Amino acid sequence: MQHTRRLFLKGTMAAGTLAVAAGANLLTPGTVLAAWPEKAFNAEKMDAALSALEGKTELVNSDRITVKTPDIAENGAVVSVTVRTDLPDAENISIYVPVNTFPLTASYELTDKFDGEITGRIKMAKTSDVIAVVKAGGKLYTAKKEVKVTLGGCGG
């Protein structure tokens, strides 16, 4: 009986704390997701996603951006991507896979503490280029790398 009472009191205390936090608007999803670019992530074409995210679509190829991915991905649901850049004043990095239903797969807003590299995992529907777009100094720079998506690693 004592154990049940303790569990009840702990649950009541936790619920009370959450109620106070919610009452003070500390747990509202709107504040957490306020800057999420929904239109860009829901765009079905790369140009539309790029325009919704950046306001323009003109890209300049750059050898100061490196896209590192596996040449062959055995599982398109988990493809590792690393983007490196030494462009000065980099503001954000976005990753696109044009053949995906929704081409924009990731977008990172950068701070002045950015060390020149981001790493993550993306999903790929099928063999395609992985395109990195870096906004720096008000311009959009790009680099890409083809990734072959296979079933069981037998070639694509």
MIRO-130511 format. One record per residue (C-alpha): residue number from 1; residue in one letter; x, y, z negated. Coordinates in steps of 0.2 Angstrom, whole numbers, plus 2048, in hexadecimal, padded with zeros to 3 digits. Layout:
% residues N
(NUM,'a',(X,Y,Z))
...
END
This chain:
% residues 156
(1,'m',(800,800,800))
(2,'q',(80E,80C,7FC))
(3,'h',(816,809,80D))
(4,'t',(806,80E,816))
(5,'r',(804,81E,80B))
(6,'r',(816,823,810))
(7,'l',(813,820,822))
(8,'f',(803,82A,821))
(9,'l',(80B,839,819))
(10,'k',(81A,839,825))
(11,'g',(80E,839,834))
(12,'t',(804,847,82C))
(13,'m',(813,852,829))
(14,'a',(819,84F,83B))
(15,'a',(808,853,842))
(16,'g',(807,863,837))
(17,'t',(818,868,83E))
(18,'l',(813,866,850))
(19,'a',(803,86F,84D))
(20,'v',(80C,87E,846))
(21,'a',(819,87E,855))
(22,'a',(80A,87C,861))
(23,'g',(801,88A,859))
(24,'a',(811,896,85A))
(25,'n',(811,892,86D))
(26,'l',(822,889,86B))
(27,'l',(81C,879,874))
(28,'t',(813,87F,883))
(29,'p',(817,877,894))
(30,'g',(815,888,89D))
(31,'t',(824,88F,894))
(32,'v',(82F,880,898))
(33,'l',(82A,87F,8AA))
(34,'a',(827,891,8AE))
(35,'a',(835,893,8BB))
(36,'w',(832,882,8C4))
(37,'p',(832,885,8D7))
(38,'e',(822,87A,8DA))
(39,'k',(820,880,8EC))
(40,'a',(832,87C,8F1))
(41,'f',(831,86A,8E9))
(42,'n',(820,866,8F1))
(43,'a',(826,86C,903))
(44,'e',(826,85E,90F))
(45,'k',(833,866,91B))
(46,'m',(844,86B,917))
(47,'d',(842,87D,91E))
(48,'a',(832,880,914))
(49,'a',(83B,87A,904))
(50,'l',(84A,885,907))
(51,'s',(83F,894,90B))
(52,'a',(834,891,8FC))
(53,'l',(844,88F,8F1))
(54,'e',(850,89C,8F8))
(55,'g',(845,8A8,903))
(56,'k',(84F,8A4,913))
(57,'t',(855,895,91D))
(58,'e',(865,89B,925))
(59,'l',(874,88F,920))
(60,'v',(886,891,922))
(61,'n',(891,882,923))
(62,'s',(89F,882,916))
(63,'d',(8AE,878,913))
(64,'r',(8AE,87F,901))
(65,'i',(8A0,873,8FC))
(66,'t',(8A3,860,8FA))
(67,'v',(895,853,8FA))
(68,'k',(89A,843,8F2))
(69,'t',(88E,834,8F4))
(70,'p',(890,822,8F7))
(71,'d',(891,81E,90A))
(72,'i',(885,810,907))
(73,'a',(877,810,8FA))
(74,'e',(870,7FF,8F6))
(75,'n',(862,807,8EC))
(76,'g',(85A,817,8F3))
(77,'a',(851,81A,8E3))
(78,'v',(862,81E,8DA))
(79,'v',(86F,826,8E5))
(80,'s',(87D,82F,8DC))
(81,'v',(881,841,8E2))
(82,'t',(88F,84D,8DD))
(83,'v',(891,85E,8E5))
(84,'r',(8A0,868,8E2))
(85,'t',(8A3,87A,8E8))
(86,'d',(8B0,888,8E5))
(87,'l',(8A6,895,8EC))
(88,'p',(8A6,8A5,8E1))
(89,'d',(896,8AB,8D9))
(90,'a',(88D,89B,8DC))
(91,'e',(87B,89E,8D6))
(92,'n',(872,88D,8DA))
(93,'i',(875,87C,8E2))
(94,'s',(867,872,8EA))
(95,'i',(867,861,8F1))
(96,'y',(85C,85C,900))
(97,'v',(858,84B,909))
(98,'p',(84F,850,919))
(99,'v',(847,83F,91C))
(100,'n',(83F,83E,90B))
(101,'t',(82C,843,909))
(102,'f',(832,852,8FF))
(103,'p',(843,856,904))
(104,'l',(848,861,8F5))
(105,'t',(84F,854,8E9))
(106,'a',(858,85F,8DC))
(107,'s',(85C,872,8D9))
(108,'y',(867,879,8CC))
(109,'e',(868,88B,8C6))
(110,'l',(87A,88F,8C1))
(111,'t',(881,89A,8B4))
(112,'d',(892,8A3,8B3))
(113,'k',(899,893,8A9))
(114,'f',(896,888,8B9))
(115,'d',(8A6,87E,8BB))
(116,'g',(8A3,87A,8CE))
(117,'e',(89B,869,8CD))
(118,'i',(88A,861,8CA))
(119,'t',(886,84F,8CA))
(120,'g',(875,846,8CA))
(121,'r',(86B,838,8D2))
(122,'i',(85E,83A,8E0))
(123,'k',(852,82F,8E9))
(124,'m',(853,82C,8FC))
(125,'a',(846,824,906))
(126,'k',(852,81E,914))
(127,'t',(862,822,91C))
(128,'s',(865,835,91E))
(129,'d',(871,843,91A))
(130,'v',(872,84A,909))
(131,'i',(873,85D,90B))
(132,'a',(87A,868,8FD))
(133,'v',(875,87B,8FE))
(134,'v',(87F,887,8F3))
(135,'k',(879,899,8F1))
(136,'a',(887,8A4,8EE))
(137,'g',(889,8B7,8F1))
(138,'g',(877,8B7,8F8))
(139,'k',(87B,8AB,906))
(140,'l',(877,899,908))
(141,'y',(885,88D,90B))
(142,'t',(884,87B,90F))
(143,'a',(88D,86A,911))
(144,'k',(886,858,914))
(145,'k',(88A,846,914))
(146,'e',(881,837,91B))
(147,'v',(87B,829,910))
(148,'k',(875,818,917))
(149,'v',(867,811,90C))
(150,'t',(866,7FE,90D))
(151,'l',(85D,7F0,906))
(152,'g',(86A,7E5,8FC))
(153,'g',(879,7EF,904))
(154,'c',(878,7E6,915))
(155,'g',(87A,7F5,920))
(156,'g',(86E,802,926))
END
